[in-house]
Amino acid sequence: MDPDTSIGGAQQRFPATNHSAIVAVRSEDNEVRQRAFETILESYWKPVYKYVRFKWHATNEDAKDLTQGFFANALEKNYFAAYDAQKARFQTYLRTCLDGFVANLRKGEDRFKRGGGFDHFSLDFVSAEEEISLQLPAVDLNPEDFFYREWVRHLFSTAVATLRKRLDDSGKSVHFKLFECYDLGTSEGETKPSYASLASDFALDTSTVNNYLAATRREFRKVVLEKLREITATDEEFRREARSLLGVELR
């Protein structure tokens, strides 16, 4: 079987060079720390917002302030530099910091005011709220599993957006459209369009459809792994998440 017929693909070899924002956030260089923080913010703000809505039953307006306030405090006090990969996963550490932040604010609720001046970051809360409204109630998930699910959802969403831009910028928009129709456009259990029907729709032959999809899946895996590398602290964690999310064993 062709290893590129699925998004996961076969065993892959990827460089283990460390481009981790989790590590870089401890840098003595302020610019390096700032870029690392921005990467963590981009990767985690939406799961944080949804988690606050889910676990802490916050209104959307309060959840906005709590999300902004948490990351503002994390930046000011450099929360993430204290993370120790030997003690816990970064997600666990972040959630612990977040729960402590929200709990402390709730204890002094008379001092927590909606609007709170927490407007440090430009975050698309409208899209986050729209996603919540479209999702089924997560009654079967505990808060930890809910947070992980939303982190995965956000990771893949940002990877798809990056893939789209890369392919558009390189004149390969048809590659992405095929990928969107075949790999992204159907839900689990639904019948995918045939290569023949895609070939007809895009005025291509079936072998070209196959080649375009295979190339795009390889590029998508590359994007996902790049993003994983940025937000994992160790090679072990990186390989574990790659195995979990893509089913690939990295050599």
HELIX and SHEET records of a PDB file:
HELIX    1   1 PRO A    3  THR A    5  5                                   3    
HELIX    2   2 ALA A   21  ALA A   24  1                                   4    
HELIX    3   3 ASN A   30  LYS A   55  1                                  26    
HELIX    4   4 ASN A   60  LYS A   77  1                                  18    
HELIX    5   5 TYR A   79  ALA A   82  5                                   4    
HELIX    6   6 PHE A   90  LYS A  107  1                                  18    
HELIX    7   7 GLU A  109  ARG A  111  5                                   3    
HELIX    8   8 PHE A  125  LEU A  134  1                                  10    
HELIX    9   9 PRO A  143  ASP A  169  1                                  27    
HELIX   10  10 SER A  173  PHE A  179  1                                   7    
HELIX   11  11 GLU A  180  LEU A  184  3                                   5    
HELIX   12  12 TYR A  195  ASP A  201  1                                   7    
HELIX   13  13 THR A  206  GLU A  230  1                                  25    
HELIX   14  14 ASP A  235  LEU A  246  1                                  12    
END                                                                             
